[in-house]
Amino acid sequence: EVQLVESGGGLVQPGGSLRLSCDASGFTVSRNYMSWVRQAPGKGLEWVSITYSDGNSYFADSVKGRFTISRHNSKNTLFLQMTSLRTEDTAVYYCAKNRDSYLDYWGQGTLVTVSS
Amino acid sequence: SALTQPASVSGSPGQSITISCTGTSNDIGGFNYVSWYQQNPGKAPRVLIYEVSKRPSGVSSRFSGSKSGNTASLTISGLQAEDEADYYCSSYTSTTTLGGVFGGGTKLTVL
C-alpha cells in the first residue's frame, strides 16, 4: 500500500528556514516523479515543485531560489528545504506522487506558519 | 490561477451538475492531460479523473470528465450529500517546468 507522511511543519519567523520531510512507503521515491503542492489557508492548490527520477527539480517562480529538494534514497524520503521564508509561504504543504500527468497519492499535509 | 473555474456550484440530491475549467491552447486545449481532484475539509485532495476522462479504480462512475477546445468539464450525476466538497482541475502546461497548473477550485454545495 502506498503511503506518504509529511512532517517538519511548524511556526517560523519571517526570514527563517524549515525542512519538510516526506516519508514514503509502498513504492520507491527515487524511481518516481514527486511533487510538493501547497495550500494557503482558505485558498486553492499551488504547485510548488516537481522532482524527476533523475534527481532534477523545478520550482514555482514564487519559491525559486529559496526552496530546494533533496532525497535520502535509503530511507525512501523526500525533503523540501525552505529558506528565507515569507508570510505568504504560510500554507499546508502536501507531498504527492506523480503518475504520468497527475498526482495519484497525496500525504496528509503539514502546516507551515510564517509569522513574527 | 492559470485555469479558471467557477467559485461555486450547487445542486439537489439526485441531480447532475457540471463544473467547468477553462484554460488555453498551452494547457487544456493542447494536451489530453486534464485531471480533477476532490478535497473534503481538512483532508488531502484525491484524484477523481485523469487524462480528461479516465477514472482510477475505486472512483464512482457518477464522476465523469470531458473536454472541448480549451475547456474541460467534470460532471457529477446522481448528486449525493457526500459529494459536497471542493473540486480542482489541473492540466499539464507547456508554459512551465512544473508538473502542471491548478484551477482556483469550485465549492460544490448539495442543497
Interface residues (C-beta under 8 A of the other chain):
Chain A: Y33 S35 V37 G44 L45 E46 W47 S49 I50 Y58 F59 A60 Y94 N98 R99 D100 S101 Y102 L103 D104 W106 G107 Q108 G109
Chain B: S1 F31 Y33 S35 Y37 K43 A44 P45 R46 V47 Y50 E51 P56 Y88 S90 Y92 T96 T97 L98 G99 G100 V101 F102 G103 G104 G105
